[in-house]
Amino acid sequence: MPLARTSDRGLVLGIAANQLIGWGTLFTPFTLLIQPMERELGWSRAEISAAFTLGLLVSGLAAVHVGRFVDARGGRWPLGLGGLAGAALLGAWAMVSDLRVFYGLWFLMGLVHATALWSPAMAVVVALARQPMRVITGITFITGFTATVFIPLTEALILALGWRGALWALATLQCAAGLLALWQFAEARPPPPREGARRAPLAEALRRPAFWGLALLLSAHSFVGVGLAAHLVPLLRERGLDEASVIWLAALHGPFQVAARGLLFVAGPRAPLAAVGVFCVTLMPLAIAWLALAPPLFGWVLVFTLGWAVADGLLSIVRAGAPAEILGREGYGAVTGALALASAPMRAFAPVIVALAWQWSGGYDAAIWMLAAAGLLAALGFGVALLDRR
């Protein structure tokens, strides 16, 4: 029945499947494709990675416009047609042989990320769900398995079909994600504005300290998350851990993250967003500082992995829920699009900044303390947002 498609349970299952496939095909495989593309095409790692950075920046620039569209007309066309466009671009990527064309594809892929991934999906949840925070928690619990599913799947596809064949297979999967969104939201319409609702919610949000506090929170969390993801393995190696410990510590981030989200889902309304956010922004810098001070032993560094994974996993829920709870649900798509735009530079350039810190200091010690300082800025931003809460 059409109504069941947009019930809270339907939203959890449908959007989780859409986003798990979307992130698993359009985002996660990039790192696995760099080396085979280097070998076949002769492009440098920096040249290939620059395309990914371009896509992230374009995604941030397009986010506000996509958010406004979702607020006004719903998420069916962005999630559905954006997902199908992503499948077409994966197929085009499978045929690429010119670097300039590759950059053009990733410019367009940035637009796909803005339409088919996280922000518009969360705008749909906030507009349609009866319990948005619980639905978001359920979705993030399932999507926490994205890397667990798609990293080994993509690697197996590359080994079996080559990197070009792997992209064709991923494109087929992504078609399913786009078609799922077109089916799920065929009957869905955004609710009419409430009586007395703000006529220009984004303009009003931009005048509030809470918006800029959330922008600081999202930017700092993006910087820490992307910076750590890009450098965690070489960082742990540099600290003197054996290779088996390095791989286990990196791999345990996902399970710890999912476990934290599962506990939050079970807690439900007993865990208010403000309390969860305060816990996360306190834990994040403490975990990174622990990494800086801990001896290079598996058990000691495991404390960092647990602390960072829990903070990171729960902050992804806070990032999605806090704008609605603190700034209001009206204009959620446009407001979160503006927040995505504000955090896009830190998300795109974090790996480069961490690498420059490593190069400047001759090791990762300075970079770790820089990441801990970014964690403190996230705490400051969330504090500002809570103080301006209505």
C-alpha positions as a Python dict, from the first residue, in 0.01 Angstrom:
ca = {
    (1, 'M'): (0, 0, 0),
    (2, 'P'): (130, 351, -79),
    (3, 'L'): (96, 473, 280),
    (4, 'A'): (312, 186, 408),
    (5, 'R'): (596, 304, 186),
    (6, 'T'): (627, 624, 388),
    (7, 'S'): (545, 490, 732),
    (8, 'D'): (831, 521, 978),
    (9, 'R'): (921, 156, 924),
    (10, 'G'): (896, 196, 547),
    (11, 'L'): (1124, 501, 561),
    (12, 'V'): (1384, 314, 766),
    (13, 'L'): (1393, 15, 530),
    (14, 'G'): (1359, 201, 200),
    (15, 'I'): (1592, 492, 265),
    (16, 'A'): (1846, 271, 439),
    (17, 'A'): (1859, 43, 133),
    (18, 'N'): (1876, 344, -100),
    (19, 'Q'): (2158, 505, 96),
    (20, 'L'): (2354, 186, 165),
    (21, 'I'): (2366, 113, -209),
    (22, 'G'): (2422, 479, -297),
    (23, 'W'): (2720, 529, -66),
    (24, 'G'): (2846, 181, -151),
    (25, 'T'): (2854, 248, -526),
    (26, 'L'): (2903, 624, -563),
    (27, 'F'): (3144, 700, -277),
    (28, 'T'): (3310, 403, -104),
    (29, 'P'): (3473, 232, -407),
    (30, 'F'): (3685, 530, -511),
    (31, 'T'): (3978, 445, -285),
    (32, 'L'): (3988, 86, -420),
    (33, 'L'): (3993, 204, -783),
    (34, 'I'): (4288, 443, -755),
    (35, 'Q'): (4566, 185, -792),
    (36, 'P'): (4420, -12, -1086),
    (37, 'M'): (4349, 317, -1266),
    (38, 'E'): (4707, 429, -1200),
    (39, 'R'): (4845, 109, -1350),
    (40, 'E'): (4629, 111, -1663),
    (41, 'L'): (4596, 481, -1742),
    (42, 'G'): (4929, 616, -1613),
    (43, 'W'): (4765, 898, -1416),
    (44, 'S'): (4920, 998, -1086),
    (45, 'R'): (4747, 936, -755),
    (46, 'A'): (4720, 1313, -701),
    (47, 'E'): (4556, 1362, -1041),
    (48, 'I'): (4299, 1091, -971),
    (49, 'S'): (4230, 1210, -614),
    (50, 'A'): (4178, 1569, -732),
    (51, 'A'): (3867, 1454, -918),
    (52, 'F'): (3721, 1323, -594),
    (53, 'T'): (3792, 1655, -420),
    (54, 'L'): (3622, 1836, -710),
    (55, 'G'): (3313, 1620, -665),
    (56, 'L'): (3295, 1696, -292),
    (57, 'L'): (3316, 2071, -355),
    (58, 'V'): (3049, 2063, -626),
    (59, 'S'): (2824, 1860, -396),
    (60, 'G'): (2852, 2126, -127),
    (61, 'L'): (2779, 2409, -371),
    (62, 'A'): (2466, 2235, -502),
    (63, 'A'): (2330, 2132, -163),
    (64, 'V'): (2121, 2445, -89),
    (65, 'H'): (1939, 2434, -423),
    (66, 'V'): (1865, 2064, -388),
    (67, 'G'): (1742, 2118, -32),
    (68, 'R'): (1500, 2390, -144),
    (69, 'F'): (1364, 2160, -413),
    (70, 'V'): (1307, 1879, -161),
    (71, 'D'): (1133, 2120, 79),
    (72, 'A'): (896, 2233, -195),
    (73, 'R'): (837, 1917, -399),
    (74, 'G'): (958, 1618, -201),
    (75, 'G'): (1248, 1382, -249),
    (76, 'R'): (1123, 1147, -519),
    (77, 'W'): (1295, 1312, -816),
    (78, 'P'): (1628, 1403, -651),
    (79, 'L'): (1672, 1060, -492),
    (80, 'G'): (1528, 868, -789),
    (81, 'L'): (1661, 1051, -1093),
    (82, 'G'): (1980, 1147, -909),
    (83, 'G'): (2037, 781, -830),
    (84, 'L'): (1981, 678, -1193),
    (85, 'A'): (2214, 955, -1311),
    (86, 'G'): (2475, 818, -1071),
    (87, 'A'): (2439, 475, -1234),
    (88, 'A'): (2491, 632, -1578),
    (89, 'L'): (2804, 812, -1455),
    (90, 'L'): (2946, 490, -1313),
    (91, 'G'): (2901, 338, -1659),
    (92, 'A'): (3072, 639, -1818),
    (93, 'W'): (3355, 609, -1566),
    (94, 'A'): (3400, 248, -1676),
    (95, 'M'): (3480, 374, -2029),
    (96, 'V'): (3698, 674, -1941),
    (97, 'S'): (4049, 711, -2084),
    (98, 'D'): (4100, 1090, -2082),
    (99, 'L'): (4179, 1278, -1760),
    (100, 'R'): (3977, 1584, -1859),
    (101, 'V'): (3673, 1367, -1920),
    (102, 'F'): (3731, 1206, -1581),
    (103, 'Y'): (3720, 1547, -1414),
    (104, 'G'): (3401, 1628, -1605),
    (105, 'L'): (3245, 1304, -1481),
    (106, 'W'): (3333, 1388, -1122),
    (107, 'F'): (3192, 1739, -1158),
    (108, 'L'): (2864, 1573, -1251),
    (109, 'M'): (2913, 1309, -981),
    (110, 'G'): (2925, 1594, -728),
    (111, 'L'): (2576, 1694, -843),
    (112, 'V'): (2465, 1332, -802),
    (113, 'H'): (2605, 1323, -448),
    (114, 'A'): (2405, 1637, -368),
    (115, 'T'): (2081, 1488, -502),
    (116, 'A'): (2104, 1116, -425),
    (117, 'L'): (2297, 1095, -97),
    (118, 'W'): (2243, 1182, 266),
    (119, 'S'): (2106, 1540, 292),
    (120, 'P'): (1797, 1504, 67),
    (121, 'A'): (1724, 1164, 220),
    (122, 'M'): (1726, 1316, 569),
    (123, 'A'): (1505, 1602, 448),
    (124, 'V'): (1250, 1342, 335),
    (125, 'V'): (1264, 1176, 677),
    (126, 'V'): (1215, 1503, 865),
    (127, 'A'): (920, 1593, 638),
    (128, 'L'): (741, 1257, 649),
    (129, 'A'): (836, 1066, 965),
    (130, 'R'): (632, 1072, 1283),
    (131, 'Q'): (949, 1014, 1489),
    (132, 'P'): (1231, 1161, 1277),
    (133, 'M'): (1514, 1101, 1524),
    (134, 'R'): (1422, 736, 1570),
    (135, 'V'): (1395, 685, 1193),
    (136, 'I'): (1732, 855, 1136),
    (137, 'T'): (1889, 633, 1402),
    (138, 'G'): (1747, 321, 1238),
    (139, 'I'): (1875, 429, 896),
    (140, 'T'): (2225, 506, 1023),
    (141, 'F'): (2235, 170, 1202),
    (142, 'I'): (2184, -9, 870),
    (143, 'T'): (2405, 221, 661),
    (144, 'G'): (2684, 169, 913),
    (145, 'F'): (2744, -162, 732),
    (146, 'T'): (2815, 11, 398),
    (147, 'A'): (3192, -30, 410),
    (148, 'T'): (3159, -380, 557),
    (149, 'V'): (2951, -485, 255),
    (150, 'F'): (3091, -281, -32),
    (151, 'I'): (3466, -278, 30),
    (152, 'P'): (3501, -658, 3),
    (153, 'L'): (3234, -669, -269),
    (154, 'T'): (3411, -406, -480),
    (155, 'E'): (3748, -571, -427),
    (156, 'A'): (3604, -906, -538),
    (157, 'L'): (3447, -744, -846),
    (158, 'I'): (3780, -581, -939),
    (159, 'L'): (3961, -914, -908),
    (160, 'A'): (3694, -1096, -1111),
    (161, 'L'): (3603, -834, -1374),
    (162, 'G'): (3877, -571, -1367),
    (163, 'W'): (3812, -215, -1249),
    (164, 'R'): (3603, -129, -1555),
    (165, 'G'): (3385, -437, -1517),
    (166, 'A'): (3348, -367, -1146),
    (167, 'L'): (3210, -22, -1226),
    (168, 'W'): (2952, -171, -1464),
    (169, 'A'): (2841, -410, -1189),
    (170, 'L'): (2816, -125, -937),
    (171, 'A'): (2618, 79, -1192),
    (172, 'T'): (2363, -202, -1213),
    (173, 'L'): (2323, -200, -834),
    (174, 'Q'): (2287, 177, -832),
    (175, 'C'): (2005, 155, -1085),
    (176, 'A'): (1814, -47, -826),
    (177, 'A'): (1864, 231, -568),
    (178, 'G'): (1725, 495, -802),
    (179, 'L'): (1427, 284, -903),
    (180, 'L'): (1354, 207, -537),
    (181, 'A'): (1327, 579, -457),
    (182, 'L'): (1100, 644, -757),
    (183, 'W'): (869, 363, -638),
    (184, 'Q'): (875, 444, -267),
    (185, 'F'): (789, 812, -302),
    (186, 'A'): (550, 790, -598),
    (187, 'E'): (256, 894, -376),
    (188, 'A'): (448, 1105, -125),
    (189, 'R'): (404, 1479, -103),
    (190, 'P'): (571, 1718, 141),
    (191, 'P'): (329, 1833, 411),
    (192, 'P'): (186, 2183, 370),
    (193, 'P'): (352, 2456, 577),
    (194, 'R'): (216, 2489, 929),
    (195, 'E'): (7, 2794, 1009),
    (196, 'G'): (243, 3067, 1119),
    (197, 'A'): (546, 2888, 973),
    (198, 'R'): (841, 3099, 864),
    (199, 'R'): (827, 3218, 504),
    (200, 'A'): (1205, 3230, 462),
    (201, 'P'): (1341, 2969, 703),
    (202, 'L'): (1694, 2973, 558),
    (203, 'A'): (1725, 3350, 577),
    (204, 'E'): (1603, 3343, 936),
    (205, 'A'): (1835, 3054, 1025),
    (206, 'L'): (2136, 3243, 887),
    (207, 'R'): (2068, 3522, 1137),
    (208, 'R'): (2082, 3288, 1435),
    (209, 'P'): (2396, 3191, 1632),
    (210, 'A'): (2261, 2835, 1640),
    (211, 'F'): (2311, 2800, 1264),
    (212, 'W'): (2674, 2910, 1283),
    (213, 'G'): (2731, 2690, 1586),
    (214, 'L'): (2600, 2390, 1391),
    (215, 'A'): (2811, 2495, 1092),
    (216, 'L'): (3119, 2490, 1315),
    (217, 'L'): (3017, 2151, 1455),
    (218, 'L'): (2966, 1998, 1110),
    (219, 'S'): (3286, 2149, 968),
    (220, 'A'): (3499, 2030, 1260),
    (221, 'H'): (3344, 1682, 1259),
    (222, 'S'): (3395, 1655, 882),
    (223, 'F'): (3757, 1762, 918),
    (224, 'V'): (3826, 1507, 1191),
    (225, 'G'): (3633, 1224, 1026),
    (226, 'V'): (3773, 1260, 674),
    (227, 'G'): (4123, 1345, 798),
    (228, 'L'): (4137, 1038, 1021),
    (229, 'A'): (3984, 810, 759),
    (230, 'A'): (4246, 913, 503),
    (231, 'H'): (4547, 882, 734),
    (232, 'L'): (4457, 634, 1008),
    (233, 'V'): (4646, 334, 870),
    (234, 'P'): (4979, 514, 806),
    (235, 'L'): (4936, 701, 1136),
    (236, 'L'): (4904, 378, 1334),
    (237, 'R'): (5197, 226, 1149),
    (238, 'E'): (5411, 528, 1229),
    (239, 'R'): (5333, 491, 1599),
    (240, 'G'): (5498, 148, 1594),
    (241, 'L'): (5203, -92, 1599),
    (242, 'D'): (5244, -423, 1418),
    (243, 'E'): (5055, -470, 1091),
    (244, 'A'): (4792, -707, 1232),
    (245, 'S'): (4709, -457, 1509),
    (246, 'V'): (4685, -173, 1256),
    (247, 'I'): (4436, -362, 1039),
    (248, 'W'): (4224, -474, 1336),
    (249, 'L'): (4214, -126, 1488),
    (250, 'A'): (4106, 26, 1157),
    (251, 'A'): (3849, -248, 1092),
    (252, 'L'): (3686, -226, 1436),
    (253, 'H'): (3571, 132, 1378),
    (254, 'G'): (3266, 14, 1182),
    (255, 'P'): (3137, -246, 1430),
    (256, 'F'): (3184, -10, 1726),
    (257, 'Q'): (3002, 264, 1535),
    (258, 'V'): (2710, 39, 1448),
    (259, 'A'): (2686, -91, 1807),
    (260, 'A'): (2659, 266, 1940),
    (261, 'R'): (2381, 345, 1693),
    (262, 'G'): (2201, 26, 1788),
    (263, 'L'): (2207, 118, 2156),
    (264, 'L'): (2072, 463, 2074),
    (265, 'F'): (1789, 312, 1869),
    (266, 'V'): (1695, 89, 2163),
    (267, 'A'): (1709, 386, 2403),
    (268, 'G'): (1474, 587, 2180),
    (269, 'P'): (1321, 896, 2346),
    (270, 'R'): (1507, 820, 2670),
    (271, 'A'): (1822, 957, 2503),
    (272, 'P'): (1747, 1320, 2409),
    (273, 'L'): (1945, 1463, 2120),
    (274, 'A'): (2105, 1738, 2331),
    (275, 'A'): (2246, 1486, 2578),
    (276, 'V'): (2371, 1259, 2299),
    (277, 'G'): (2538, 1556, 2130),
    (278, 'V'): (2711, 1673, 2447),
    (279, 'F'): (2837, 1321, 2509),
    (280, 'C'): (2976, 1295, 2153),
    (281, 'V'): (3152, 1631, 2140),
    (282, 'T'): (3310, 1561, 2478),
    (283, 'L'): (3422, 1211, 2381),
    (284, 'M'): (3568, 1304, 2041),
    (285, 'P'): (3860, 1527, 2150),
    (286, 'L'): (3928, 1306, 2454),
    (287, 'A'): (3961, 999, 2229),
    (288, 'I'): (4202, 1176, 1994),
    (289, 'A'): (4408, 1310, 2285),
    (290, 'W'): (4425, 954, 2420),
    (291, 'L'): (4568, 845, 2083),
    (292, 'A'): (4836, 1112, 2111),
    (293, 'L'): (4941, 1000, 2460),
    (294, 'A'): (4883, 622, 2453),
    (295, 'P'): (5176, 380, 2421),
    (296, 'P'): (5187, 183, 2093),
    (297, 'L'): (5010, -123, 2231),
    (298, 'F'): (4692, -275, 2089),
    (299, 'G'): (4491, -258, 2412),
    (300, 'W'): (4575, 106, 2474),
    (301, 'V'): (4501, 224, 2119),
    (302, 'L'): (4181, 17, 2118),
    (303, 'V'): (4044, 269, 2372),
    (304, 'F'): (4090, 540, 2107),
    (305, 'T'): (3921, 329, 1839),
    (306, 'L'): (3622, 265, 2065),
    (307, 'G'): (3590, 629, 2175),
    (308, 'W'): (3628, 774, 1826),
    (309, 'A'): (3394, 520, 1666),
    (310, 'V'): (3119, 581, 1923),
    (311, 'A'): (3151, 960, 1891),
    (312, 'D'): (3163, 946, 1511),
    (313, 'G'): (2870, 706, 1484),
    (314, 'L'): (2642, 906, 1710),
    (315, 'L'): (2747, 1242, 1567),
    (316, 'S'): (2618, 1136, 1226),
    (317, 'I'): (2274, 1114, 1390),
    (318, 'V'): (2317, 1443, 1574),
    (319, 'R'): (2421, 1612, 1249),
    (320, 'A'): (2097, 1503, 1085),
    (321, 'G'): (1866, 1565, 1382),
    (322, 'A'): (2005, 1881, 1540),
    (323, 'P'): (1903, 2124, 1262),
    (324, 'A'): (1540, 2011, 1291),
    (325, 'E'): (1536, 2013, 1671),
    (326, 'I'): (1729, 2339, 1722),
    (327, 'L'): (1636, 2544, 1412),
    (328, 'G'): (1297, 2390, 1335),
    (329, 'R'): (1161, 2151, 1072),
    (330, 'E'): (1045, 2418, 824),
    (331, 'G'): (1290, 2456, 539),
    (332, 'Y'): (1499, 2167, 669),
    (333, 'G'): (1631, 2078, 323),
    (334, 'A'): (1755, 2429, 246),
    (335, 'V'): (1900, 2478, 594),
    (336, 'T'): (2088, 2149, 594),
    (337, 'G'): (2202, 2224, 239),
    (338, 'A'): (2353, 2550, 364),
    (339, 'L'): (2520, 2361, 650),
    (340, 'A'): (2660, 2109, 399),
    (341, 'L'): (2797, 2398, 193),
    (342, 'A'): (2962, 2548, 501),
    (343, 'S'): (3134, 2219, 587),
    (344, 'A'): (3229, 2120, 229),
    (345, 'P'): (3578, 2285, 227),
    (346, 'M'): (3688, 2105, 544),
    (347, 'R'): (3549, 1777, 414),
    (348, 'A'): (3726, 1817, 80),
    (349, 'F'): (4064, 1942, 199),
    (350, 'A'): (4107, 1760, 532),
    (351, 'P'): (4332, 1485, 388),
    (352, 'V'): (4560, 1746, 229),
    (353, 'I'): (4579, 1957, 546),
    (354, 'V'): (4667, 1654, 759),
    (355, 'A'): (4930, 1551, 503),
    (356, 'L'): (5082, 1900, 509),
    (357, 'A'): (5095, 1890, 890),
    (358, 'W'): (5271, 1554, 867),
    (359, 'Q'): (5518, 1689, 613),
    (360, 'W'): (5584, 2008, 811),
    (361, 'S'): (5646, 1834, 1144),
    (362, 'G'): (5807, 1515, 1015),
    (363, 'G'): (5544, 1291, 1173),
    (364, 'Y'): (5179, 1263, 1274),
    (365, 'D'): (5210, 1401, 1630),
    (366, 'A'): (5124, 1759, 1530),
    (367, 'A'): (4840, 1636, 1309),
    (368, 'I'): (4686, 1437, 1595),
    (369, 'W'): (4682, 1740, 1824),
    (370, 'M'): (4539, 1948, 1537),
    (371, 'L'): (4256, 1695, 1505),
    (372, 'A'): (4199, 1707, 1882),
    (373, 'A'): (4176, 2088, 1862),
    (374, 'A'): (3918, 2049, 1584),
    (375, 'G'): (3723, 1825, 1823),
    (376, 'L'): (3720, 2107, 2078),
    (377, 'L'): (3588, 2343, 1811),
    (378, 'A'): (3306, 2096, 1745),
    (379, 'A'): (3219, 2107, 2116),
    (380, 'L'): (3223, 2487, 2109),
    (381, 'G'): (2993, 2493, 1806),
    (382, 'F'): (2742, 2256, 1962),
    (383, 'G'): (2744, 2458, 2283),
    (384, 'V'): (2663, 2776, 2089),
    (385, 'A'): (2380, 2597, 1909),
    (386, 'L'): (2229, 2468, 2234),
    (387, 'L'): (2241, 2811, 2396),
    (388, 'D'): (2038, 2951, 2104),
    (389, 'R'): (1790, 2664, 2110),
    (390, 'R'): (1421, 2759, 2111),
}
